[in-house]
Amino acid sequence: MASIRKLHHQLIQKEISAVELAQDYLKQVKALEPKLHSFLCVTADRALEQAKQVDARLAAGEDLGLLAGIPIGIKDNLCTQGIPTTCASKILENFVPPYESTVTTRLAAAGAVMVGKTNMDEFAMGSSTESSAFQLTANPWDLERVPGGSSGGSAAAVAAGECVVALGSDTGGSIRQPASFCGVVGMKPTYGLVSRYGLVAFASSLDQIGPFGRSVEDVAVLLEAIAGHDPKDSTSLKVEIPNYASLLQPDVLKKRKLRIGIIKETFGEGLDPVVGKAVMDAVDQLKKLGAKVKEISCPKFRYGLPTYYIIAPSEASANLARYDGVKYGFRKEDAESLMDMYTQTRAQGFGPEVKRRIMIGTYTLSAGYYDAYYLKAQKVRTLIKQDFERAFADVDVLVCPTSPITAFKAGEKTNDPLSMYLTDLMTIPVNLAGLPALSLPCGFDQQGLPIGLQMITNVLREDVLLQAAYGYEQATDWHQQQP
């Protein structure tokens, strides 16, 4: 599986055309989809048309960027004009957006070729992609296991070579956890670095769009293309975007002399010993590369999970109130009254996990419970953020496992939502604090399933995050393994 840079070189040297490249990946999609089910919608016609435009620009002698002609997958909660955007929910089964999200607009301008829309947990609520209303995506490393979630389709598509890179969204680990399960690199940027305009909202103060790739450099290239201020998004940050890929130099860890902190609270009960050993082996490798390592305590880290499952459902209950059958999406047609139409539409349109979170969120926001739950959770969120701030006064990068376990079998946790929620234990605090974080491969368990190493940096220090990950990646070959 070739990198963005290698494919770009082949395109520039006329060793392959953009159309031929798109056809190659579309063939791979056609061959693998009967088993994987990574895509909800394959956009072959659009991909070939975009590829033709890239070839025409190359023939005209235009100087094209690295992403021109590169096949990419887009998570199906990002609006694409004229292409269905379902959020893997029956309530949006036939919804075709009249506008384009900012990130997909920027990718189209960069010449990227959209292969299709990837499967996901319904409205991004889940950790296994099993709550999709339409299909179950398989993990390319073991077809009986889940790819993680909610961006499981994007992670599986990149791991299986159905696209070069992909976009996902991360509300509580929905990029990093599937990246860990599928053995690829997945990154959640600083909150506000990437525009959320055109991202169907789950929890607005937590959601962030980010890239998947098979290498840190591919993720850096994709991040640079989608990052930057957007006047259409009121939470978008006005900051200068560096050329992230150019910062990835040989021996970067020795030159930077990074201070790395191991989060003590992530190595306790519930952590698979094999996962823990792989992460500590990765830490030893970072030491050999010149990093200074110390143990760091983030005592409020353990409160991330209960805090998240008050704040996120609360925001979800407000955001999903708009799906009532009136303006767009699914509508129960033979209802006896307006109220009956509302209730029947939502009862039949939403799946069990989405209903569960809407009910939790509505309860925590209700009169008499707001102060006891939602307001208290927001205060704990501040304490978690302060823990991170104290940690970053001593170190540049925090490390821990991305997930306490490797990919589990499909159906194994479906009837135990609390057990499912625990797979996001390590990733959720990062979203609560709005920090950038990345998962990259650091080993395999006894079943040959990938293990992910999570790296976390301070706000807007994506440069340090990518350099630390790149330094480790260059010293190992985990990212080169293929399912």
KOLKOLKE-715427 format. One record per atom (N, C-alpha, C): z, x, y; residue in one letter. Coordinates in steps of 0.2 Angstrom, whole numbers, plus 2048, in hexadecimal, padded with zeros to 3 digits. Layout:
residues N
ZXYa...
***
This chain:
residues 483
8008047FAm800800800m800804806m7FB80480Aa7FA808810a7FE806816a80080B81As80480A820s7FF807826s80280582Bi7FE803831i7FA809833i7FD80E834r7FA814837r7F4817833r7F581782Ck7EF819828k7E9814828k7EB80D828l7E6808828l7E280982Fl7E680A834h7E380B83Bh7DE81083Bh7E0816838h7DB81C837h7D581A834h7D681682Eq7D081482Aq7CB81082Eq7CE80B832l7CA807836l7C680B83Cl7CA80F83Fi7C7813844i7C1818842i7C281A83Cq7BD81F839q7B881B835q7B8815836k7B3810832k7B381182Bk7B8813828e7B9814821e7B980D81De7BC808821i7BC80181Fi7BC7FD826i7B97F7825s7B97F282Bs7BF7EE82As7C07EA830a7C67E6831a7C57E082Ca7BF7DE82Bv7BD7D8827v7BE7DA820v7BC7E081Ee7BD7E2817e7C57E3815e7C97E581Al7D07E681Al7D37DF819l7D17DA81Da7D37D381Ca7D27D0816a7CC7D1813q7C97CF80Dq7CE7D2807q7CF7D8808d7D37DB802d7DA7D8802d7DD7D7808y7E47D4808y7E47CC806y7DE7C9808l7DE7C2806l7DD7C17FEl7D97C67FBk7D87C67F4k7DF7C87F0k7E37CC7F3q7EA7CD7F1q7EE7C77F1q7EE7C37F7v7F17BD7F7v7EF7B87F2v7E97B77F1k7E67B37ECk7E87B47E5k7E97BB7E4a7EB7BD7DDa7F27BC7DCa7F67BD7E1l7FD7BD7E0l8017B67E1l7FE7B27E5e8017AC7E8e8037A77E2e7FF7A77DDp8017A27D7p8087A47D4p80A7AA7D5k8107AD7D2k8167AD7D8k8147B07DEl8197B17E3l81A7AB7E7l8157A87EAh8167A27EEh8197A47F5h8177AA7F8s8197AD7FEs8177A9804s8117A6803f80E7A3809f80E79B808f80F79780El80F79080El80778E810l804793814c7FE791816c7FA798817c7F4799814v7F079F814v7EA79D819v7EA7A181Et7E57A0824t7DF7A5823t7DC7A481Ea7D67A981Ca7D17A9822a7CF7A3824d7C97A2829d7CB7A682Fd7D27A4832r7D47A7838r7D47AF837r7D77B1831a7D77B8830a7D07BC830a7CB7B982Dl7C57BC82Dl7C27BC834l7C37B6838e7C07B683Fe7C47BB843e7CA7BC843q7CE7C1846q7CB7C8845q7CA7C983Ea7C87D083Ca7C17D183Ea7BC7CC83Fk7B67CD842k7B67CF849k7BB7CC84Dq7BC7CE854q7BE7D5854q7C27D8850v7C47DF850v7BE7E384Ev7BA7E284Ad7B47E6848d7B07E684Ed7AF7E0851a7AA7E0857a7AD7E585Da7B47E585Er7B77E9863r7B67F0861r7B77F285Al7B67F9858l7AF7FB859l7AA7F7858a7A37F8858a7A17F9860a7A57F6864a7A37F786Ba7A77FD86Ea7AA80086Ag7AE80786Cg7B4806870g7B780086Fe7BE7FF872e7C380386Fe7C8805872d7CE809870d7D380486Ed7D4803867l7D87FD865l7DF800863l7E47FC863g7EB7FE861g7EC7FE85Ag7F2800858l7F3801851l7F37FB84Dl7F47F5850l7F57EF84Cl7EE7EB84Bl7E97EE84Fa7E27EB84Ea7E07EB847a7DE7E5845g7DB7E483Eg7E17E4838g7E77E583Ai7EC7E5835i7EE7DE833i7EE7DD82Cp7F07D6829p7F87D582Ap7F97CF82Ci8017CE82Ei8027C782Bi8087C6829g80B7BF827g8107BD82Dg8107B682Ei8147B3833i8187AE830i81F7AE831k8247A982Fk8227A3831k82379D82Dd82079782Fd825793834d829796838n82D79383Dn82A796844n82579A844l82279C84Al81B79884Bl81B795851c816790853c80F794853c80A791850t803794850t7FF78E851t7FB78E857q7F7789859q7F1788855q7F1781852g7EC77F84Eg7ED781847g7F3784845i7F578683Ei7FB78283Di7FC77F837p80377C836p809780837p80E77D839t81478183At81A77C837t81C77D831t82077882Et82777A82Dt82978082Fc83078282Dc832780826c82E780822a82F77E81Ba83377881Aa83277381Es83576D81Es83076781Es83276281Ak82E75C81Ak82D758821k832759825i83275682Bi82D758830i82B75E82Fl825761833l81F76382El81F760829e819761824e812761827e81175D82Bn80A75C82En80A75E836n80F762838f80F76483Ff80B76A840f806769845v80176E847v80376F84Fv806775850p808776857p80277685Cp803774862p7FE774867p7FE77A86Bp80277F86Ay80378586Dy80578B869y80579186Be806797867e80C79A869e81079D865s8167A1866s8147A786As8197AA86Et8187B0872t8167B686Dt81A7B6868v8197BC863v8127BC860v8107B685Et8097B685At8047B785Ft8057B5866t8007B686Bt7FF7BD86Ct8057C186Cr8057C886Dr8017CC867r8037C9861l8007CC85Cl7F87CB85Cl7F67C585Da7EF7C485Ea7EB7C8863a7EF7C9869a7EC7CE86Ea7EB7D586Ba7F07D7867a7F07DE864a7EB7DE85Fa7E87D985Dg7E27D9857g7E57D8850g7EB7D6850a7EE7D5849a7EB7CF845a7EA7D083Fv7E67CA83Bv7EB7C6837v7EC7C0839m7F17BC835m7EE7B982Fm7F27BB829v7F07B9823v7F27B2821v7F87B0824g7FB7AA822g8027A9825g8057A3823k80C7A1825k8107A181Fk8157A5820t81A7A681At81F7A1818t8217A1812n82679C810n82D79E813n831799813m83879B816m83D795813m843797814d848791814d84778C819d848786817e84778081Ce84A781823e847782828f84978382Ff84D78982Ff84C78E82Ba84F79582Ba856794828a85878F825m85F78E823m86078F81Bm86279581Ag862797813g86279F812g8647A180Cs8647A880Bs8607AA804s85B7A6802s8577A77FCs8507A47FCs84E7A0802t84879D802t8477977FDt84D7957FAe84D7907F5e84D7897F9e84F7897FFs850782802s849780806s844784804s83D782807s83B77B803s838777807a837770804a830770800a82D776800f8267767FDf82677B7F7f8297807F7q8287857F1q82D78A7F1q82E78D7EBl8337937EAl82F7997EAl83179E7EFt82E7A47EFt8327A97EAt82E7AD7E6a8317B17E1a8327B87E4a8377BC7E2n8387C37E4n8327C77E0n82E7CB7E3p8297D07E0p82C7D47DBp8327D67DBw8357DB7D7w8387D87D0w8397D17D1d83B7CD7CBd8397C67CCd8347C37C9l8327BC7CBl8377B77CAl83C7B87C6e8417B37C5e8477B37CAe8467B87CFr84C7B97D4r8497B77DBr84E7B57DFv84C7B37E6v84A7B97EAv8467B87F0p8447BE7F4p8497BE7FAp84E7BA7FAg8537BA800g8507B5805g8547B480Ag8527AF80Fg8557B0816g8537AD81Bs84E7A781As8477AA81As8467B081Cs83F7B381Ds83D7B5816s83E7B2811g83C7B580Ag8357B6809g8317B180Cg82A7B180Bg8277B780Eg8297B9814s8277BF818s8297C5814s82F7C6812a8317CC80Ea82D7CD808a82C7C7804a8297C87FEa8217CA7FFa81E7C7804a8177C8805a8167D0807a81B7D280Bv81A7DA80Dv81B7DE806v8217DC803a8227E07FDa81D7E07F8a8197DA7F7a8147DA7F2a80D7DC7F4a80D7DE7FBg8067E07FEg8017DB7FFg8047D5801e8007CF803e7FE7D080Ae8027D380Ec8007D5815c8047DC816c8027DF81Bv8047E681Dv80B7E5820v80C7E1825v8127DF828v8137D8829v8197D582Ba81A7CE82Ca8207CD831a8207C7834l8257C5838l82A7C0835l8307C1837g8357BC834g83A7BA83Ag83F7B6839s8447B583Es84B7B683Bs84F7B883Fd8567BA83Cd85B7B7840d85F7B283Dt8647AE840t86B7B183Et86B7B3838g8727B6835g8707BB830g86A7BE830g8687C382Bg8627C1827g85E7BC82As8587B9826s8527BE826s8537C482Ai84D7C9829i8507CE824i8567D1826r8597D7823r85B7D581Br85E7CF81Aq8607CE813q85A7CD80Eq8547CA810p84E7CA80Cp84B7D180Bp84B7D4811a8497DB811a84C7DF80Ba8537DE80Bs8577E2806s8557E07FFs8547D97FEf8537D67F7f84C7D87F5f8477D97FAc8407DB7F8c83E7E27F9c8437E67FBg8417EE7FBg83D7F0801g83D7EC806v8397EE80Cv83E7EF812v83B7F1818v83E7F281Ev83E7EC822v8447E9825g8447E3829g8497E482Fg8477E2834m84B7E483Am84C7DE83Fm8527DD841k8547D8846k8557DC84Ck8517DA852p8527DE858p8587DB85Cp8597DE861t85E7DC866t85C7D5868t8617D0869y8607C986By85D7CA872y8577C6873g8547C6879g84E7CB87Ag84E7D0875l8497D5876l8427D2874l8427CE870v83B7CA86Dv83C7C386Fv8377C1873s8367BA875s8377B586Fs83B7AF870r83C7AA86Br8377A486Dr8337A5872y82F79F874y82A79E86Ey82A79886Bg826796866g82979785Fg82F79985Fl833799859l837793858l83678F853v83A789852v84178A851v845788856a84C789856a850787850a85578C84Ef85A78A849f86178A84Df86379084Fa869792853a867796859a86679385Fs863797864s86679D867s86D79D866s8707A3868s8707A9863s86D7A885Dl86E7AC858l8677AE856l8627AA856d85B7AB854d8587B1857d8547B5853q8507BB856q84A7BC851q8447BD854i83F7BF850i83E7C684Fi83C7C8849g83C7D0847g8377D1842g8357D8841p8307DA83Cp8327DC835p82E7DB831f82E7DE82Af8297E3829f82A7E8825g8257ED824g8277F181Eg8227F581Br8247F9815r827800817r82780181Es82A808820s82D806827s83180B82Av83480A830v82F80B836v82A80F835e82481083Ae82180983Be81F806835d81B800836d81F7FA839d8267FA838v82A7F683Cv82B7F7843v82B7FE845a82B80084Ca8257FE84Fa81F7FF84Cv8187FD84Fv8187F5851v81B7F184Cl81A7EA84Dl8207E8852l8257EB852l82A7E9857l8287EA85El8257F085Fe8227F2866e81D7EC868e8197EA864a8147E5865a8177DE867a81D7DC864i81F7D5866i8257D586Bi8287DB86Ca82E7DC871a82B7DB878a8307DA87Dg82E7DA884g8307D3887g8317D388Eh8337CD891h82E7C8891h8307C1891d82C7BC891d82F7B6895d82C7B589Bp82E7B089Fp82F7A989Cp82C7A7897k82D7A1893k8337A088Fk8377A688Fd83D7A688Bd8437A8890d8477A4891s84D7A5896s8517AA894s8527AC88Dt8567B188At8537B8889t84C7B888Bs8487BE88As84B7C388Fs84C7CA88Dl84E7CF891l8497D3895l84A7D489Bk8457D889Fk8477E089Ek8447E3899v8457EA897v83E7ED896v83E7F4897e8387F7895e8387F988Ee8327F888Bi8317F9884i82E7FF882i83280487Fp82F80A87Dp82A80A878p826810877n822810871n82681386Bn82980E868y82E80F862y82B81485Dy82581385Ba822817856a82281F858a82182085Es820827861s82782B860s82D827860l83382A860l83582C859l83182A854l83282C84Dl83083384Bl83383884Cq83183F84Bq835842845q832847842p83584B83Dp83C84E83Fp84084E83Ad84785183Bd84B84D841d849847842v84C843848v854843848v857843842l85E842841l861849843l85E84E841k861855843k86185684Bk85B85484Ek85B854855k860850859k86184A856r86584585Ar86C846858r86E849853k87584A851k879843851k87683F84El87983884El88083784Bl88483384Er88B83284Cr88A82B848r88C82B841i88B82583Di89282283Bi89381C83Cg899819839g898814833g89C81582Ei89C811828i8A180B82Ai89F80582Ai8A37FF82Bi8A87FE825i8AE800826k8B37FF820k8B37F981Dk8B37F3821e8B47EC81Fe8AF7EA81Ae8A97ED81At8A47EB816t8A47EE80Ft8A97F280Df8AA7F5807f8B07F3803f8B07EC802g8B67E97FFg8B47E47F9g8B87DF7F8e8B77DA7F3e8B07D77F4e8AD7D67EEg8A67D27EEg8A07D77EFg8A17DD7F0l89C7E27F1l89A7E57EAl8947E47E8d8927E77E1d8937EE7E1d8967F17DDp8977F87DDp8917FC7DDp88C7FA7DAv8857FE7DAv8827FE7E1v8837F87E4v8817F87EBv8857FD7F0v88B7FC7EFg8908017F3g88E8087F2g88D80A7EBk88B8117EAk8858137EDk88080F7EDa8798107F0a87A8127F7a87E80D7FAv87F80E802v883815803v8888167FFm88B81C801m8878237FFm8838227FAd87E8287F9d8798287FFd877823802a873823808a87782680Ea87D82580Ev881828813v882830812v88383280Cd88383980Ad87C83C80Cd87783980Bq87083B80Dq87083C815q872837819l872838820l87783E822l87C83F81Fk880845820k87C84B820k87884C81Ak874852819k86F85381Ek86D84D821l86784D826l86A84F82Dl87185082Dg874852834g87884D837g879847835a87D842838a884843837a88884283Ck89084283Bk89283B839k89683B834v898834831v89F833831v8A182D833k8A882C833k8A9824831k8AF82382Fe8B181C82De8B3818833e8B0812834i8B280E83Ai8B4807838i8BA80583Bs8BC7FE83As8BA7F983Fs8B77F383Cc8B57EE840c8B97E883Dc8C07E783Fp8C47E283Cp8C27DB83Cp8BE7D9841k8BC7D2842k8B67D183Ek8B37D683Bf8AC7D5838f8AD7D0832f8B37CF82Fr8B47CB82Ar8B47C382Cr8B57C2832y8B57BB835y8AE7B9837y8A97BD836g8A27BC838g89F7B6834g8A07B582El89E7B082Al8A07A982Cl8A77A882Cp8A97A182Fp8A77A0836p8A77A583At8A57A4841t89E7A1841t89A7A583Ey8927A383Dy89179C83By89579A836y894793833y89778E837y89A78F83Di89C78A842i89778A847i89579084Ai890791850i88978F84Ei887792848a880790846a87E789845a882786840p88177E83Fp88277A845p88777C84As887778850s881778854s87E77E855e87877F859e87277C855e87277C84Ea86D77984Aa86D77184Ba87376E84Bs87476784Cs871765852s872769858a86F76785Ea86776885Ea86576E85Cn85E76F85Cn85A76A857n85D768852l85976484Dl85975D84El85D75B854a85D754856a856751858a85275685Ar84B75485Cr847751857r849752851y84475084By847749849y84474484Cd84673D84Bd841738849d83B73B848g835737847g83173484Cg834735853v831731858v82B73585Bv82B73B85Ck82673F860k82174385Bk824746856y81F74A851y82374B84By81F74D846g82274E83Fg82274883Bg826748836f826743831f82A73D834f827737832r82A731834r82B72C82Er83072982Dk831723828k82E71D82Bk82871B828e82471682Ce82770E82Be82A70D825d82B706824d833704825d83570882Aa83C70782Ca83D70082Fa8436FD82Fe8446F6831e8466F6839e8496FC83Bs84B6FC842s84A703845s84B70484Bl84A70B84El85071084Bl85670D84Bm85B711848m85A713840m85770E83Dd85570F836d850714835d84B71483Am84671983Am84972083Bm84D721840y851727841y85472A83Ay858725838t85C728832t85872982Ct85372582Aq84F726825q84B72C825q84872D82Bt84473382Dt84873982Bt84E73A82Er85274082Dr854740826r85673B823a85873B81Ca85373E817a84D73B818q84773D814q844744816q84474581Cg84174B81Fg84475281Eg84B75281Ff84F75881Ef851759817f85275F815g85476180Eg85C76180Eg85F762808p866762808p86A76880Cp86776E80De86B773810e86A772818e86576F81Av86476D821v869768823v86976381Fk86E75D820k875760820k87776481Br87E76781Br87F76A822r87B76E824r87C77282Ar87D76D831r878768831i878764836i87F760836i88175E830m88875A830m88E75F832m88E765830i893769832i89376A839i88D76C83Cg88C76D843g88E767847g88C761845t88E75B849t89675A849t89975B843y8A075B843y8A475F847y8A1766847t8A576B84Bt8A476A853t89F766855l89D76585Cl8A075E85El8A375A859s8A575485Bs8AC75485Fs8AD74E862a8B374E866a8BA74E862a8BE753864g8C4754860g8C475A85Cg8BE75C85By8BD762856y8BA76885Ay8B7767860y8B376C863y8B8772865y8BD771868d8C2776869d8C577A863d8C677685Ea8C9779858a8C477D854a8BE77C854y8B977F850y8B4783855y8AF780858y8AA78385Cy8AD788861y8B1785865l8B478A86Bl8B7790868l8BB78F863k8BF79485Fk8BA79985Ck8B5797859a8B079B856a8AC79F85Ba8AB79D861q8A87A1867q8AD7A6869q8B37A5869k8B87AA86Bk8B87B0866k8B87AE85Fv8B87B385Av8B17B785Av8AC7B385Cr8A57B785Dr8A67BC862r8AA7BB868t8AB7C086Dt8AF7C686At8B47C4866l8B87CA863l8B47CE85El8AF7CB85Ai8AB7CF856i8A67D485Ai8A47D1860k8A07D5864k8A47DB867k8AA7DA869q8AE7DF86Bq8B07E4866q8B07E2860d8B17E785Ad8AB7EC85Ad8A57E985Bf89F7ED85Bf89F7F2861f8A17F0866e8A17F486Ce8A67FA86Ce8AC7F8869r8B07FE868r8AE803863r8AA80085Ea8A7805858a8A280985Ca89E806860f89880A863f89B80F868f8A180F86Aa8A481486Ea8A581B86Ba8A581A864d8A6820860d8A082285Cd89B81E85Av89681F856v88F81C859v88A81F857d88381D859d880817854d88281884Ev87F813849v884811844v88580B842l88980883Dl885807837l888808831v88480782Bv889803826v8867FF822c8897FB81Dc8847F9818c8867F5812p8817F280Ep87D7EC812p8777EB811t8747E5814t8777DF811t8777DF80As87A7D9806s87F7DC801s8847D8800p8897DB7FBp8867DB7F4p8807D77F2i87D7D77ECi8767D87ECi8727D97E7t86B7D97E7t8687D27E5t8627D17E5a85F7CB7E4a8617C77DEa8637C17DFf8667BD7D9f8617B87D7f8627B57D1k85D7B17CEk85C7AA7D1k8567A87D1a8557A17D4a85979C7D1a85C7987D5g8607927D2g8687947D1g86979B7D1e87079D7D0e87579B7D4e87379B7DBk8787997E0k8777927E4k87278F7E1t86F7897E4t8757837E5t8797837E0n87E77E7E0n8857807E3n8857867E6d88B7897E8d88978C7EFd8897887F4p88778B7FBp88B7907FEp8927907FCl8967957FFl89579C7FCl89379C7F6s8917A27F2s88B7A57F5s8867A07F7m8807A27FAm8817A5801m8857A2805y8877A480Cy88A7AB80Cy88D7AD807l8917B4806l88B7BA806l8857B8804t8807BD804t87E7C080Bt8807BC810d87F7BE817d8857C181Ad88A7C2816l8917C5819l8907CB81Dl88B7D081Cm88B7D681Fm8867D5825m8827D0825t87D7D082Bt87F7CB831t8837C682Fi8847C1834i8887C483Bi88D7C983Ap8907CB840p88B7CE845p8867D1843v8817D4847v87D7CF84Cv87C7C9849n8797C484Dn87E7C1852n8847C0850l8897BE854l88A7C285Bl8897C985Aa88A7CD85Fa8837CF863a87E7CC860g8777CD863g8747D4863g8767D885Dl8747DF85Dl86E7E0859l86B7E6859p8657E7855p8687EA84Ep8647E9849a8667EB842a8607EB83Ea8607EF839l85A7F1834l85D7F282Dl8597EF828s85A7F0821s8547F481Fs8567FA81Bl8517FE817l8537FF810l84E80180Cp850802805p854808804p859808800c85D80E7FEc85F80F7F7c85B80B7F3g85D80C7ECg85B8067E8g85D8067E1f85B8007DDf8618007D8f8637F97D6d8687F87D1d8657F97CAd86A7F77C5q8687F87BEq8627F47BCq8617EE7BFq85B7EA7BDq8557EC7C1q8557F27C5g84F7F47C9g84E7F07CFg8537ED7D1l8537E97D8l8557ED7DEl8517EC7E3p8537F07E9p8597EF7ECp85C7F47EFi8627F47F3i8617F67FAi8647F27FFg8627F4806g8687F780Ag8677FC80El86B7FF813l86B7FC81Al8707F981Cq8707F6823q8727FB828q86E7FC82Em870800833m8707FC839m8757FD83Ei8777F9844i8787FE849i8757FC84Ft876800855t8787FB85Bt8797FE861n87C7FA866n8767F786An8777F286Ev8727EE871v86D7F3874v8667F1873l8607F4875l8607FB873l8637FD86Er86280486Br85E804865r858800865e853800860e85180785Fe85080B864d84E812863d85281685Ed85881685Fv85D81985Bv85D816854v85D810853l85C80C84Dl85680E849l85180E84Cl84A810848l84A818847l84D81C84Bq84D823849q852824844q858821844a85C82283Ea859820837a85681A838a853818831a84D81C82Fa84981E834y844822832y84682982Fy84B82C832g84E832830g850832828g85382C827y85582B820y84F82A81By84B82681Ee84582481Ae84182A818e84082F81Dq83C83581Bq83F839816q845839815a84983D811a84983A80Aa847834809t847830802t84182D801t84082A7FBd83A8277F9d83B8207F7d84081D7F8w8428167F6w83C8117F9w83A8127FFh83580E802h82F80E7FFh82D8137FBq8278147F8q8268117F2q82C80F7EFq82C80B7E9q8298047EAq8258027E5q8217FC7E5q8237F77DFq8237F17E0p8257EC7DBp81F7EB7D6p
***
